[in-house]
Amino acid sequence: MEISQLLKGVLDLAVLAVLSEEDGYGYDVLRRLRQAGLDEVGDASVYGTLRRLYKAGLLASYVVASEEGPHRKYYSVNEQGRARLAESVKTWQTFATTMNSLLGDAR
């Protein structure tokens, strides 16, 4: 099974989860996802997901000056984003329980 295909379905959830812990800018979110074990996630996928979640009204953003280069655009999860995260967590937990049950005999 291709990890990249699985990531497409859960990247929104993963990004919202990371940002719910602490605000972050694009590369920071990518780094934290990879540190969590999602090594296969691509730069373009994360940046695209951040833009899409922002346009959907699930994230807020603000700019912070950087001494090491250009200003950084930080993202944070807003109230709508927290509601979507809670809903997505329930969906994921139900799905994971079902898959674990189905795969129980195959292990």
Secondary structure, DSSP 8 states (H G I E B T S, - for coil): --HHHHHHHHHHHHHHHHHHHS-EEHHHHHHHHHHTT-TT--HHHHHHHHHHHHHTTSEEEEEE--TTSS-EEEEEE-HHHHHHHHHHHHHHHHHHHHHHHHHGGG-
